[in-house]
Amino acid sequence: MARVMLNMAMHIGTRKLKGGSTIADSAGVALPGDFVWTGLTAQTYQRDMVALDASATTMKNASPFASVSPRPWITGVESID
């Protein structure tokens, strides 16, 4: 049950999520406005995701990006639909 925020735009299937979007790995943990992606795992965790809870931090630590610090900003380009 993890939630992450995107620092860059990302495509999941046919859906484009802009920077600042929040992804939850299940409907049970999702808040209103979150995109639910059941495929969110340590293997699909991306460099520009920011962990928002302990489960997401555990997921990041098991990912290839465990030692990578996320960017502290979101540019306007990544926030355009």
Stockholm file with secondary structure:
# STOCKHOLM 1.0

chainA/1-81         MARVMLNMAMHIGTRKLKGGSTIADSAGVALPGDFVWTGLTAQTYQRDMVALDASATTMKNASPFASVSPRPWITGVESID
#=GR chainA/1-81 SS CCEEEESSCEEETTEEECTTCEEESSTTTCCTTCEECTTCSTTTCCTTEEECSHHHHHHHHTSTTTTCCCCSCCCSGGGCC
#=GC SS_cons        CCEEEESSCEEETTEEECTTCEEESSTTTCCTTCEECTTCSTTTCCTTEEECSHHHHHHHHTSTTTTCCCCSCCCSGGGCC
//
